[in-house]
């Protein structure tokens, strides 16, 4: 597999570094990564085998990452004897319920990012908004049910981690950007719930925050979700989460 490594100084800020890297890259697919991610030795081999056999319309590939969280569906998914590669023709809620709204466990078709001018926000860390924009423009999305990377546990958080939570304020605005109709309302609500109650809280629990700061962060997450989505507990997609820790 031919590949190119674009190393951009993060003195620009991580998001601007990612945006510049995507403009410079000339490969078919682009991966955004950082110093927290550890790659399995067979990472490139596994991806190259998948990419060679992919439908040309597939614009992104999800893979599994071993990372700290308060519950984990990855091992169950990777051990499942069903097909190891799934392809979705449109934005499917399984992509949210069983995978992530992060950018570091995906590879993106470079041309798709450039043609649709999909970029990371350079002032706030908003991975969920970036990913949902991609899902809105992607013709097809693939899922490789194999753990290929691991995220380091030693995460030093500061208050900008609240960007991960507060981005859910803008999720509904993506209906206009992606030209989605009202049938996507409940999907976007579920995305916000997952971002607040799974991704954000998992980061907080496994952070260097004090116990008091962790309790306060979890309280803020609950209050924000309830303010934006007071009937969130009735969301029909909750049935897709099968874990007692939820």
ABEGO torsion letter per residue (X at the ends): XBBBBBBBBAAAEAAAAAAAAAAABABABBBBBBAABBBBAAAAAAAAAAAAABBAABABBBBBBBBBBABBAAAAAAABABBABBBBABBBAAAAAABBABAAABBBBAAAAAAAGBBBBAABBBAAAAAAAAAAABABBBBBBBBABBBBABBBBBAAAAAAAAAAAAAAAAAAAAGBBAAAAAAAAAAAAAAAAAAAAAAAAABABBAAAAAAAAAAAAAAAAAABAAAAABAAAAABBBAAX
